[in-house]
Amino acid sequence: AAPTRYTTTDVSPGRTRLPPTQALIICAAAWAVPGAGHLWLGRAQKGISLLVLLTVMFAFGLWIEGRLFPFEFADPLVGLAALADLGMGLPYFVAKGFGAGVGRAVAVTYEYGNTFVIVAGLLNMLAVLDAYDISQGRK
């Protein structure tokens, strides 16, 4: 079925709002594979850019001995960092599966690696929100 057109003020002129279930599926795809939501919505250049850049940023952070933080909410910053890492979606699970992200605290690049991994996850979460806004006709 064709997307329903709404005339509310939160929908940009000439844009359509997708049904809530389809918007949720797009958000899930955008989380699981960086850039997938934008590709699904026809924003190929942005989708490919997100896919390549976020994945490379995440991999680079792991390569320079960054850590995938454990879900230990006794230390709130460690717990929040773990949630940020999880924001990468499938690349996070692939890295965990291959045993990457152990981190070496004595490495000179350890904190930089952590920062790259965390920021990649947070940027992917922002990309999910952007895909949702596009699906709702706001952009």
Secondary structure, 3 states (H helix, E strand, C coil): CCCECCCCCCCCCCCCECCHHHHHHHHHHHHHCCCHHHHHCCCHHHHHHHHHHHHHHHHHHHHCCCECCCCCCCCHHHHHHHHHHHCCCHHHHHHHHCCCCECCCCCCCHHHHHHHHHHHHHHHHHHHHHHHHHHCCCC
